């Protein structure tokens, strides 16, 4: 069985956790972003506090990616962009690529500033079909 790190905008944390449950039910280990980040009131923090806290969240998720076999980018629609990928997810995907981990997109990328960069490091696009990832993972780990 594989270890999957899911990367996504924190806006999608509920959907990410649902994906994680589906993967876990099939025997995979899954790492997700830390839900508590959603509740942070960034505007109430000093610049130093915000930088320190954000760095902590980034470092924790990068450690989880390092311990994974594949990165699943849960790129749902956001800001009128289909297949949206934000700054953190782009960084996490590039990190996975640098570690020679496959980067798999849940959906096709929509037109956005980082489209070319992310497309160039993407291993495959699932077209929203998580079962396609499961088939790949099961085949790779048989």
C-alpha positions in Angstrom: 0.0 0.0 0.0 1.1 3.5 -0.7 1.5 6.7 1.4 -0.3 9.6 -0.2 0.2 13.3 0.6 -2.8 15.4 -0.4 -2.0 19.0 -1.2 -4.7 21.6 -1.8 -6.0 25.1 -0.9 -7.1 25.1 2.8 -10.5 26.2 1.4 -11.0 22.6 0.4 -10.0 20.9 3.7 -13.4 19.1 4.0 -13.1 17.7 0.5 -9.4 16.8 1.2 -10.4 14.9 4.3 -13.1 13.0 2.4 -10.5 12.0 -0.2 -8.3 10.8 2.6 -11.1 8.6 4.1 -11.6 7.0 0.7 -7.9 6.2 0.4 -7.6 5.0 4.0 -10.6 2.7 3.5 -8.6 1.0 0.7 -5.6 0.5 2.9 -3.4 3.5 2.0 -1.7 5.9 4.5 -2.7 9.5 3.9 -1.3 12.8 5.0 -3.4 15.9 4.7 -2.8 19.6 5.6 -3.4 20.5 9.2 -7.0 21.5 9.7 -6.2 24.0 12.5 -4.6 26.3 9.9 -8.1 27.1 8.6 -9.0 28.7 11.9 -6.0 31.0 12.2 -6.9 34.7 12.2 -3.9 35.8 10.2 -4.9 39.5 10.4 -4.7 39.4 14.2 -1.1 38.2 14.2 2.0 40.4 14.1 4.1 40.0 10.9 6.6 37.9 12.9 3.9 35.7 14.4 2.3 35.2 11.0 5.6 34.3 9.3 6.6 31.9 12.1 3.2 30.2 12.2 3.0 29.9 8.3 6.6 28.5 8.2 5.6 25.9 10.8 2.6 24.8 8.7 4.7 24.7 5.5 7.5 22.7 7.2 5.1 20.2 8.8 3.4 19.5 5.4 6.8 19.2 3.6 7.9 16.7 6.1 4.7 14.7 5.4 5.4 14.9 1.6 9.0 13.7 2.2 7.5 10.6 3.9 5.1 9.9 1.0 5.1 7.8 -2.2 2.9 10.1 -4.2 1.4 13.6 -4.0 -2.2 14.1 -4.9 -3.1 17.7 -5.8 -6.8 18.2 -5.0 -7.2 21.2 -7.3 -10.9 22.1 -7.2 -12.4 25.2 -8.7 -11.7 28.5 -6.9 -11.7 32.2 -7.8 -13.5 31.3 -11.1 -10.5 29.1 -12.1 -11.1 25.5 -12.9 -8.4 23.2 -11.4 -7.1 26.0 -9.2 -3.6 25.7 -7.6 -2.4 28.3 -5.1 1.1 29.3 -4.0 1.4 26.7 -1.2 0.3 23.8 -3.4 2.6 24.9 -6.2 5.5 24.9 -3.7 4.5 21.5 -2.3 4.3 20.1 -5.8 7.7 21.4 -6.8 9.1 20.0 -3.6 7.6 16.6 -4.4 9.0 16.8 -7.9 12.5 17.6 -6.5 12.2 14.4 -4.4 11.3 12.4 -7.5 7.8 11.7 -6.2 4.9 11.5 -8.7 2.6 14.6 -8.7 -0.9 13.6 -9.7 -3.7 16.2 -10.3 -7.2 15.4 -9.4 -8.5 17.7 -12.1 -7.2 19.3 -15.3 -5.5 22.6 -14.7 -7.5 25.7 -15.7 -5.9 28.8 -17.0 -3.8 30.4 -14.2 -0.4 32.0 -13.7 1.4 28.7 -12.7 -0.3 26.5 -15.2 2.8 25.8 -17.4 5.1 25.2 -14.3 2.7 22.7 -12.7 1.8 21.0 -15.9 5.5 20.4 -16.5 6.0 18.4 -13.3 2.6 16.6 -13.4 2.8 12.8 -13.7 -0.9 12.3 -14.5 -4.4 13.9 -14.3 -7.2 11.9 -12.9 -10.1 13.8 -14.4 -11.8 13.8 -11.0 -11.7 9.9 -10.9 -10.0 8.9 -7.6 -10.4 5.3 -8.7 -7.8 5.9 -11.4 -5.3 6.8 -8.7 -6.3 3.7 -6.7 -5.7 1.5 -9.7 -2.3 3.1 -10.3 -1.4 2.7 -6.6 -2.6 -0.9 -6.4 -0.7 -1.7 -9.6 2.5 -0.1 -8.4 2.3 -1.8 -5.0 1.3 -5.3 -6.0 
